[in-house]
Amino acid sequence: MMKTDMIIKRTALLFAIIAVVFSLAAVPAFADELELLEDGETGALPADPDTLSEISGGLNYPDLPRVIDNAGLLTYAESEDLAAKIAGITERHGCDIVILTVYYTDGKEIMDYADDFYDYGGLSASSDKSYGWGSSRDGLILVVNMGEREWWISTCGRAIDVFTDYGIELLGGTLGGYLGSGDYAAGFEAFLDQCEDDLVAYERGDPVDTWIPDPPDDYYNSGSRAKKEFSPVPYLVCLGVGLLIAAIVTSSMKSKLKTSVPRKRADDYILRDTFDLMAKEDVFLYSHTTSTPRNTDSGSRSGGGHYGGSSSHTSSSGSSHGGGGGHF
């Protein structure tokens, strides 16, 4: 009976630990529901003085076409309307916009094709022309490849910060529905409208982006959010629930063992002359592997969290570009 009691006690302890751990795992999510934002707080980034400064310069090469429909998706009137809409957005916000449709990308990945087309003005790599506004060549190009049914948005200069990775994902969501249904002109109109909305949001210091909270320890100390006082109540409730579950389970197990009779010798459990060992082998049952995550954080963050921002890469011309794309 001593051995049986020991097994029951260990089983009870195991169930208690499992129940408590499971219950405690829900505490952070439960605690997050208690968080209150300060009155009037929206979570938006404060206005950056640089984004509010006057936009100087102009289109580097205004003679380059801004709507290039090589795939023949638009009528002449639709192309003209889109070009006029682009001209108005560019003039109001100092950001060049190009729409290009093709059936192939000359053997290049669509990202490289879009970067090069923007950097060289749609001409050869020896061209000294390029799209963009001002010395930093602010702007973006949308490339729609009908051959692979894919799209890509390449950003340059100030547009890298204006059109974040999250913002481009939203642009692609709007555009993809129109492209998939074959309503190309309406899709490009909606794309340009959303581009201007993103530019307006950026200029008022609230770029279209996604908020990523810091880990809880840093998040609770944030000056931009109301601090939460620690309360032991949720933890005590979880502990009590775990112990109650363990008590019920082990009590049920123990009740089933009341008919057992203790034996002093192991021989009592063996039928004599029935055991015949024919072979013996070792069987490997378990393995244990440990792994260590690689640190990919390139810098420190504070203030309760950070915005996703924009990823960037370098094109064949040596220029920095952001962007993103997908299929339809």
C-alpha positions in Angstrom: 0.0 0.0 0.0 2.9 2.3 0.7 4.0 2.1 -2.9 0.5 2.7 -4.2 0.1 5.7 -2.0 3.4 7.1 -3.3 2.2 6.6 -6.9 -1.1 8.4 -6.1 0.7 11.3 -4.4 3.1 11.7 -7.4 0.2 11.5 -9.8 -1.7 14.2 -7.8 1.4 16.4 -7.8 1.8 16.0 -11.6 -1.9 16.9 -12.3 -1.6 19.9 -9.9 1.5 21.1 -11.8 -0.2 20.6 -15.2 -3.4 22.3 -14.1 -1.6 25.3 -12.6 0.7 25.8 -15.6 -2.2 25.6 -18.0 -4.2 28.1 -15.9 -1.2 30.5 -15.5 -0.7 30.5 -19.3 -4.0 32.3 -19.6 -3.1 35.0 -17.1 -1.1 37.3 -19.5 -4.0 37.3 -22.0 -6.4 37.9 -19.2 -4.3 40.7 -17.8 -4.1 42.4 -21.3 -7.8 42.8 -21.2 -7.4 44.9 -18.1 -5.2 47.5 -19.8 -6.7 50.9 -20.3 -5.5 53.6 -22.7 -5.1 57.1 -21.3 -7.9 59.5 -22.2 -7.7 60.6 -25.8 -4.7 58.4 -26.7 -4.9 56.8 -30.2 -1.5 55.0 -30.2 -0.3 57.1 -33.2 3.2 58.2 -33.6 3.9 61.8 -32.8 4.3 64.1 -35.8 7.8 64.1 -37.2 8.9 67.6 -38.0 10.7 66.3 -41.1 7.4 65.1 -42.5 5.8 68.5 -42.0 8.5 70.4 -43.7 7.9 71.8 -47.2 8.5 69.4 -50.0 11.1 71.0 -52.4 12.0 70.1 -55.9 10.0 68.6 -58.7 9.8 65.6 -61.0 13.3 64.8 -62.3 12.0 63.8 -65.8 8.4 64.9 -66.3 8.5 63.8 -69.9 8.6 60.1 -68.9 5.2 58.4 -69.1 3.5 57.5 -65.8 1.1 55.0 -67.2 2.7 52.3 -69.4 0.1 49.7 -70.4 2.3 47.2 -72.3 -0.2 44.4 -71.5 -3.1 46.2 -73.2 -5.4 46.2 -70.2 -6.7 49.8 -70.6 -8.3 51.9 -73.2 -6.7 55.1 -74.3 -9.2 57.2 -72.3 -8.6 55.1 -69.2 -4.9 55.6 -69.5 -5.3 59.3 -69.9 -7.6 59.5 -66.9 -5.1 57.6 -64.7 -2.2 59.8 -65.9 -4.1 62.9 -65.0 -5.0 61.5 -61.6 -1.3 60.7 -61.0 -0.2 64.2 -62.0 -2.6 65.7 -59.4 -1.4 63.4 -56.6 2.3 64.1 -57.5 1.8 67.8 -57.5 -0.1 67.9 -54.2 2.3 65.5 -52.3 5.7 65.6 -54.1 5.7 61.9 -54.8 6.1 60.3 -58.2 3.8 57.4 -59.1 4.1 55.0 -62.0 1.8 52.2 -63.2 3.3 49.6 -65.5 1.6 46.5 -67.0 3.6 43.7 -68.8 3.3 40.1 -69.9 6.9 39.2 -69.0 9.8 40.7 -67.0 12.7 39.9 -69.3 13.8 36.9 -67.2 14.1 39.0 -64.0 12.4 38.6 -60.7 9.5 41.1 -60.6 11.2 43.0 -57.8 14.4 43.5 -59.7 12.4 44.4 -62.8 10.4 47.1 -61.0 13.5 48.5 -59.3 15.4 48.8 -62.6 12.5 50.3 -64.5 12.2 53.0 -61.9 15.9 53.6 -61.6 16.5 53.9 -65.4 13.2 55.5 -66.5 12.1 52.3 -68.3 15.2 52.6 -70.6 18.5 50.7 -70.7 20.9 50.4 -67.8 23.1 53.1 -69.3 20.2 55.7 -69.2 20.8 58.7 -67.0 17.0 59.2 -66.7 15.0 57.9 -63.7 11.6 58.4 -62.1 11.2 60.2 -58.9 10.7 63.6 -57.2 13.6 65.7 -56.0 17.1 64.6 -55.2 16.0 61.5 -53.2 13.8 60.4 -56.2 10.7 60.0 -54.0 8.1 57.8 -55.5 6.8 54.4 -56.3 6.1 52.1 -59.2 3.4 49.5 -59.5 4.2 46.6 -61.9 1.5 44.1 -62.9 2.8 41.1 -64.7 0.0 39.3 -66.4 2.2 36.4 -67.6 2.7 35.3 -64.0 -0.4 37.0 -62.6 1.7 38.9 -60.0 2.2 42.4 -58.8 4.9 44.4 -57.1 5.2 47.8 -55.6 8.7 49.3 -55.5 9.2 52.4 -53.4 12.1 54.9 -53.4 13.3 57.9 -51.3 10.7 59.3 -48.9 8.1 56.8 -50.3 9.9 54.0 -48.5 8.8 55.5 -45.2 5.4 56.6 -46.4 4.4 53.2 -47.7 5.3 50.7 -44.9 5.3 47.0 -45.3 1.9 46.9 -43.7 0.7 49.7 -45.9 1.8 47.9 -49.0 0.0 44.8 -47.8 -3.2 46.8 -47.6 -2.6 48.3 -51.0 -2.2 44.8 -52.4 -5.4 43.6 -50.8 -7.3 46.4 -52.4 -5.7 46.0 -55.8 -5.8 42.1 -55.9 -9.5 41.9 -55.8 -9.9 44.1 -58.9 -7.1 42.4 -60.8 -8.5 39.0 -60.1 -11.9 40.0 -61.5 -10.4 41.8 -64.6 -11.6 45.2 -63.6 -8.2 46.8 -64.2 -9.1 50.5 -64.6 -11.2 50.5 -61.4 -8.4 48.7 -59.6 -5.8 51.3 -60.6 -8.2 54.1 -59.6 -8.7 52.5 -56.2 -4.9 52.0 -55.9 -4.2 55.7 -56.5 -6.9 56.8 -54.1 -5.3 54.7 -51.3 -1.9 55.9 -52.2 -3.0 59.5 -51.6 -4.7 58.5 -48.4 -1.4 57.0 -47.2 0.5 60.1 -48.2 -2.0 62.3 -46.2 -1.6 60.1 -43.2 2.1 60.3 -43.3 2.2 64.0 -43.7 0.1 64.5 -40.5 2.5 62.3 -38.6 0.4 59.1 -38.5 1.7 56.7 -41.2 -0.3 53.6 -42.1 1.5 51.0 -40.1 0.9 48.1 -37.7 1.7 48.4 -33.9 3.9 45.6 -32.4 3.9 45.6 -28.6 7.1 45.0 -26.6 7.4 42.0 -24.2 5.2 42.4 -21.1 8.1 43.6 -18.8 8.8 46.6 -21.0 5.2 47.1 -22.0 4.0 47.6 -18.4 6.7 50.3 -17.9 5.6 52.2 -20.9 5.0 55.9 -20.4 2.5 56.1 -23.2 0.1 53.6 -21.6 -1.6 53.4 -18.2 0.5 51.3 -15.8 -1.2 48.3 -14.3 -0.8 47.3 -10.6 0.2 43.7 -9.9 -2.6 41.7 -8.3 -2.1 38.2 -6.9 -5.8 37.3 -7.2 -5.6 35.7 -10.8 -2.7 33.6 -9.8 -4.3 32.4 -6.5 -7.5 31.6 -8.5 -5.5 29.6 -11.0 -3.6 27.8 -8.2 -6.8 26.9 -6.4 -8.4 25.5 -9.6 -5.3 23.4 -10.3 -5.3 21.9 -6.8 -9.1 21.2 -7.0 -8.7 19.4 -10.3 -5.8 17.3 -9.0 -7.7 16.4 -5.8 -10.8 15.2 -7.8 -8.7 13.2 -10.3 -6.5 11.5 -7.6 -9.5 10.8 -5.4 -11.2 9.0 -8.2 -8.1 7.0 -8.9 -7.6 6.0 -5.3 -11.2 4.8 -4.9 -10.6 2.3 -7.7 -7.7 0.7 -5.7 -9.6 -0.2 -2.6 -10.1 -3.8 -3.7 -6.3 -4.4 -4.0 -4.6 -6.7 -1.4 -1.0 -6.1 -0.6 1.5 -8.9 -1.4 4.8 -9.5 0.3 6.5 -11.5 -2.4 6.7 -11.0 -6.2 6.2 -14.7 -6.7 2.5 -14.3 -5.8 2.1 -12.4 -9.1 3.7 -15.0 -11.3 2.1 -18.2 -12.7 4.8 -20.8 -12.2 6.4 -22.6 -15.2 4.8 -20.1 -17.6 7.8 -17.7 -18.1 10.1 -18.6 -20.9 12.6 -16.0 -22.1 13.3 -16.6 -25.8 15.1 -13.4 -26.8 16.3 -10.0 -25.4 16.8 -6.7 -27.2 17.2 -3.0 -26.3 14.7 -0.7 -27.9 15.5 3.1 -28.1 12.3 4.9 -27.1 13.0 8.6 -26.7 15.3 11.4 -27.9 15.6 14.9 -26.7 16.7 17.8 -28.9 17.4 21.4 -27.8 17.5 24.5 -30.0 18.5 28.1 -29.5 16.7 30.8 -31.5 18.8 33.2 -33.5 18.7 36.8 -32.5 17.5 38.9 -35.5 16.8 42.1 -33.6 18.9 44.8 -35.1 18.3 47.4 -32.4 16.8 48.3 -29.1 13.2 49.4 -28.8 11.4 51.2 -26.0 8.2 53.0 -25.3 5.8 50.1 -25.0 6.3 48.8 -28.6 7.2 49.8 -32.1 5.7 50.1 -35.6 6.5 47.6 -38.2 8.1 50.2 -40.5 9.5 49.4 -44.0 12.0 46.8 -45.1 14.4 47.9 -47.8 17.0 46.4 -50.2 19.5 47.6 -52.7 18.8 47.5 -56.5 21.3 46.7 -59.3 21.9 50.5 -59.7 22.9 50.8 -56.0 19.7 52.6 -55.0 17.7 51.8 -51.9 14.2 50.5 -52.4 11.3 49.3 -50.3 8.3 47.4 -51.5 6.3 44.2 -51.6 4.1 42.2 -53.8 1.9 39.1 -54.3 -0.2 37.2 -56.8 -3.8 37.5 -58.0 
